[in-house]
Amino acid sequence: MNEREQGTDMKRKMTELQTQVEDLKALVNTLLSVICEEPDAEHSGAAPNLAGGPSTSYCM
């Protein structure tokens, strides 16, 4: 493989890695949004609201 091919291959790999990094950033931001917006699942209706039950609004 000559220098030109190596350079082209390196640019292609860098582009792939940059795409992966951007995808992972988007995933992390989505997960953080879900964790911060609904720490106890109370807003989504997923958890029952029991009177006298354990305290809510805790975040991990």
ROSE-4610 file (N, C-alpha, C; in Angstrom, 1 decimal, always signed):
// ROSE-4610
residu = [M/M/M/N/N/N/E/E/E/R/R/R/E/E/E/Q/Q/Q/G/G/G/T/T/T/D/D/D/M/M/M/K/K/K/R/R/R/K/K/K/M/M/M/T/T/T/E/E/E/L/L/L/Q/Q/Q/T/T/T/Q/Q/Q/V/V/V/E/E/E/D/D/D/L/L/L/K/K/K/A/A/A/L/L/L/V/V/V/N/N/N/T/T/T/L/L/L/L/L/L/S/S/S/V/V/V/I/I/I/C/C/C/E/E/E/E/E/E/P/P/P/D/D/D/A/A/A/E/E/E/H/H/H/S/S/S/G/G/G/A/A/A/A/A/A/P/P/P/N/N/N/L/L/L/A/A/A/G/G/G/G/G/G/P/P/P/S/S/S/T/T/T/S/S/S/Y/Y/Y/C/C/C/M/M/M]
num = [1/1/1/2/2/2/3/3/3/4/4/4/5/5/5/6/6/6/7/7/7/8/8/8/9/9/9/10/10/10/11/11/11/12/12/12/13/13/13/14/14/14/15/15/15/16/16/16/17/17/17/18/18/18/19/19/19/20/20/20/21/21/21/22/22/22/23/23/23/24/24/24/25/25/25/26/26/26/27/27/27/28/28/28/29/29/29/30/30/30/31/31/31/32/32/32/33/33/33/34/34/34/35/35/35/36/36/36/37/37/37/38/38/38/39/39/39/40/40/40/41/41/41/42/42/42/43/43/43/44/44/44/45/45/45/46/46/46/47/47/47/48/48/48/49/49/49/50/50/50/51/51/51/52/52/52/53/53/53/54/54/54/55/55/55/56/56/56/57/57/57/58/58/58/59/59/59/60/60/60]
x = [+0.9/+0.0/+0.9/+0.7/+1.5/+1.0/+1.7/+1.3/+0.0/-0.3/-1.6/-2.8/-2.6/-3.7/-3.8/-2.7/-2.7/-3.4/-3.2/-3.8/-5.3/-5.7/-7.1/-7.8/-7.1/-7.7/-7.8/-6.8/-6.9/-8.0/-8.2/-9.3/-10.7/-10.8/-12.1/-12.3/-11.3/-11.4/-11.8/-11.1/-11.4/-12.9/-13.4/-14.8/-15.7/-15.4/-16.2/-16.2/-15.1/-15.0/-15.7/-15.6/-16.3/-17.8/-18.3/-19.7/-20.2/-19.4/-19.7/-19.7/-18.8/-18.7/-20.0/-20.4/-21.6/-22.8/-22.9/-24.0/-24.1/-22.9/-22.9/-23.2/-22.8/-23.1/-24.6/-25.3/-26.7/-27.4/-26.9/-27.5/-27.3/-26.2/-25.9/-26.8/-27.0/-27.8/-29.3/-29.7/-31.1/-31.3/-30.3/-30.4/-30.4/-29.6/-29.5/-30.8/-31.4/-32.7/-33.8/-33.8/-34.8/-34.6/-33.4/-33.1/-33.5/-33.1/-33.4/-34.8/-35.6/-37.0/-37.9/-37.6/-38.5/-37.8/-37.2/-36.4/-37.2/-38.5/-39.3/-40.4/-40.4/-41.4/-42.8/-43.0/-44.3/-45.0/-44.3/-44.9/-45.4/-44.8/-45.2/-46.4/-46.8/-47.9/-47.4/-46.1/-45.6/-45.6/-45.5/-45.5/-46.8/-47.4/-48.7/-48.4/-49.3/-49.2/-49.9/-49.2/-49.8/-49.7/-50.9/-50.9/-50.2/-49.3/-48.6/-47.5/-47.2/-46.1/-44.7/-43.7/-42.4/-42.3/-41.3/-41.1/-40.7/-41.0/-40.7/-39.8/-39.5/-38.7/-37.2/-36.8/-35.4/-34.7/-33.5/-32.8/-31.5/-31.2/-29.9/-28.8]
y = [-1.2/+0.0/+1.2/+2.1/+3.3/+4.4/+5.5/+6.6/+7.2/+7.3/+7.9/+7.0/+5.7/+4.8/+4.8/+4.9/+4.9/+6.1/+7.3/+8.5/+8.5/+7.9/+7.8/+6.8/+5.7/+4.8/+5.4/+6.2/+6.8/+7.8/+8.6/+9.6/+8.9/+7.7/+7.0/+6.5/+5.9/+5.4/+6.6/+7.7/+8.9/+9.3/+9.3/+9.7/+8.7/+7.4/+6.4/+6.6/+6.9/+7.1/+8.3/+9.4/+10.6/+10.4/+9.6/+9.3/+8.5/+7.5/+6.7/+7.6/+8.5/+9.4/+10.3/+10.8/+11.6/+10.8/+9.6/+8.7/+8.4/+8.2/+7.9/+9.1/+10.3/+11.5/+11.7/+11.5/+11.6/+10.6/+9.4/+8.4/+8.8/+9.2/+9.6/+10.8/+11.8/+12.9/+12.5/+11.5/+11.0/+10.3/+9.5/+8.7/+9.7/+10.7/+11.7/+12.5/+12.8/+13.5/+12.6/+11.4/+10.5/+10.3/+10.2/+10.1/+11.3/+12.5/+13.7/+14.1/+13.9/+14.3/+13.4/+12.1/+11.2/+10.3/+10.9/+10.1/+9.0/+9.2/+8.2/+7.6/+7.9/+7.4/+7.9/+8.9/+9.4/+10.1/+10.9/+11.7/+10.8/+9.7/+8.9/+8.0/+7.8/+6.9/+5.5/+5.3/+3.9/+3.4/+4.3/+3.9/+4.3/+3.4/+3.8/+4.9/+5.8/+6.8/+6.2/+5.7/+5.1/+6.0/+6.3/+7.2/+6.4/+7.2/+6.6/+5.7/+5.7/+4.8/+5.5/+4.9/+5.5/+6.9/+7.6/+8.9/+8.8/+9.9/+9.9/+11.0/+11.2/+12.3/+12.1/+10.9/+10.6/+10.4/+10.8/+10.6/+9.9/+8.9/+8.2/+9.0]
z = [+0.0/+0.0/+0.0/-0.9/-1.0/+0.0/+0.1/+1.0/+0.7/-0.6/-1.0/-0.5/-0.8/-0.3/+1.2/+1.9/+3.3/+3.8/+3.2/+3.6/+3.4/+2.2/+1.9/+2.9/+3.2/+4.2/+5.5/+5.9/+7.2/+7.3/+6.2/+6.2/+6.3/+5.6/+5.7/+7.1/+7.7/+9.1/+10.1/+9.9/+10.7/+10.6/+9.3/+9.1/+9.8/+9.7/+10.3/+11.9/+12.4/+13.9/+14.3/+13.5/+13.8/+13.8/+12.9/+12.8/+14.0/+14.4/+15.6/+16.9/+17.0/+18.1/+18.2/+17.1/+17.0/+17.4/+16.9/+17.2/+18.7/+19.3/+20.7/+21.6/+21.1/+21.8/+21.8/+20.7/+20.6/+21.6/+21.6/+22.5/+23.9/+24.3/+25.7/+26.1/+25.2/+25.5/+25.6/+24.8/+24.9/+26.3/+26.6/+27.9/+29.1/+29.0/+30.1/+30.2/+29.1/+29.1/+29.7/+29.4/+30.0/+31.5/+31.9/+33.3/+34.1/+33.6/+34.3/+34.2/+33.2/+33.1/+33.9/+34.0/+34.7/+35.7/+36.7/+37.6/+38.4/+38.5/+39.3/+38.4/+37.2/+36.2/+36.6/+37.5/+37.9/+36.7/+35.9/+34.9/+33.7/+33.5/+32.4/+32.7/+34.0/+34.3/+34.5/+34.3/+34.4/+35.9/+36.8/+38.2/+38.9/+39.6/+40.3/+41.4/+41.6/+42.7/+43.9/+44.8/+46.0/+47.2/+47.8/+49.0/+50.1/+50.8/+51.9/+51.4/+50.2/+49.6/+49.9/+49.3/+49.5/+48.8/+49.3/+48.7/+47.3/+46.5/+45.1/+44.7/+43.5/+42.9/+43.3/+43.5/+43.6/+42.2/+42.1/+40.9/+41.1/+40.3/+40.5/+40.0]
